Amino acid sequence: MGSQSFFSARPLSSSPLSNTNAKVEEKWLGYFPLKRKPLYPRLSNGGRVRASLNADSKAIEIPRRWYNLIADLPVKPPPPLNPKTLEPVKPEDLSPLFPDELIKQETTNDRFIDIPDEVIDVYKLWRPTPLIRAKRLEKLLDTPARIYYKYEGVSPAGSHKPNTAVPQVWYNAKEGVKNVVTETGAGQWGCSLAFACSLFGLGCEVWQVRASFDQKPYRRLMMETWGAKVHPSPSSITEAGRKILQKDPTSPGSLGIAISEAVEVAAMSPETKYCLGSVLNHVLLHQTVIGEECLKQMEAIGETPDLIIGCTGGGSNFAGLSFPFIREKLSGKINPVIRAVEPSACPSLTKGVYAYDYGDTAGMTPLMKMHTLGHDFIPDPIHAGGLRYHGMAPLISHVYELGLMEAISIPQTECFHGAIQFARTEGLIPAPEPTHAIAATIREALKCKETGEAKVILTAMCGHGHFDLTSYEKYLQGNMVDLSFSEEKIQASLANIPQVVA
Ligand SMILES: Cc1ncc(COP(=O)(O)O)c(C=O)c1O
């Protein structure tokens, strides 16, 4: 059967930070006050640690609601379009790929969505996650800045990705779906989905970007341990994959290609749905559990961030941490700078155009208005596989256009230099993706050293790098290079963006 679009495949309030009316505010934020002795946050090994909040803070509970930033934006984001009619996508257009509840979440304007008890129950394996002050890194940098990082690497898969994998699989299971398919770049998302499927009894098939498949055999083995079937992408199983292999048999793959392969498979089978690890509104929504938790943690230690930094691939960890803070910013209570950091080799926000484009390489998804390098742009195989995506979440792109955040790009050697400083002071070995946030944090902390400003910097440390040590080996042996950004290559792929007058 031919590769085709799935369209044709089948017929405020008060501030939580003030002290007034505490009960109402706690409800508004979705927290339940602690009744008895505070519990210290639990790690995935079953232990409880106090370190999650540092010695001088109080423990908090897992948020009970996800936050939808769209409800509070002064201008609503442009809708995704059906590429055939150029009309806004209808729920029925999406139903071959997603269960009804996730389609509702994708399009809702509701401010908060209750987190199902079954999902909270799984979140308890690793949430609340620690908020840690990087005192030793501050000391190394000799900076007056106070650096905090919210650490999501304590989840079973080792990153923030299970925050959305678990609800996505749960909603699919609830609606009787038997199998899900997906792409994975870093391997973190594929692992997260495989883990969630193992909990709720669904079959799971993953297209792992070739470069990542070759560099990270242990990520594949983790997915297989949780029961998933893993294919390198591009693969010869799908038409989308075969087309790429015809042009370039040694293609390193990309997230855009792997998405095309998984969408193609889901669109052909009534028993199979598709899950996405980033980009879409419902994915960003689920990740806000990070920021909601962090708001409370910062409040508990009496700190307010001046700057919030996160790395951006499709944008989900960045949105997860920053969106609840943007709500507070919009209400005028706080005014942090919000900064996204992308790789110099794949700079969709800083060098892309803001236009309607496909979310995948083969052009099977709806058209989304986003910052894009062109859907057939294949980024060089940098080590941060999770950041090798041609576009940016439409909601983040919109927030960027509204001027509510800023973006920079950093080359990978500077990122790994920062990661080594971080590992040798804070102990944790970051995944290649958050090394971008760490490098940007270090840049800012060193600026503070020059100016004498004691800024509070909050960083998303969204995953550990225990299965990314080949990248560290390259860096430590002096073999890592900065892959040069090619204007020509980008101009060529930008020329293929569909012409949509909107
Ligand atoms: C650890 C980690 N961080 C960040 C990302 C980038 O994705 P996103 O921008 O959606 O957070 C990935 C993607 O795979 C990842 O594995």
The ligand as a Gaussian input file, in Angstrom:
#p B3LYP/6-31G(d) Opt

LIG

0 1
 C       16.792000      14.005000      27.529000
 C       16.120000      14.746000      26.440000
 N       16.012000      16.069000      26.531000
 C       15.425000      16.812000      25.573000
 C       14.925000      16.225000      24.443000
 C       14.327000      17.087000      23.386000
 O       12.944000      16.982000      23.307000
 P       12.026000      18.102000      23.857000
 O       12.463000      19.393000      23.222000
 O       10.671000      17.701000      23.435000
 O       12.160000      18.155000      25.340000
 C       14.978000      14.846000      24.283000
 C       14.405000      14.204000      23.112000
 O       14.512000      13.075000      22.846000
 C       15.599000      14.094000      25.315000
 O       15.691000      12.766000      25.218000

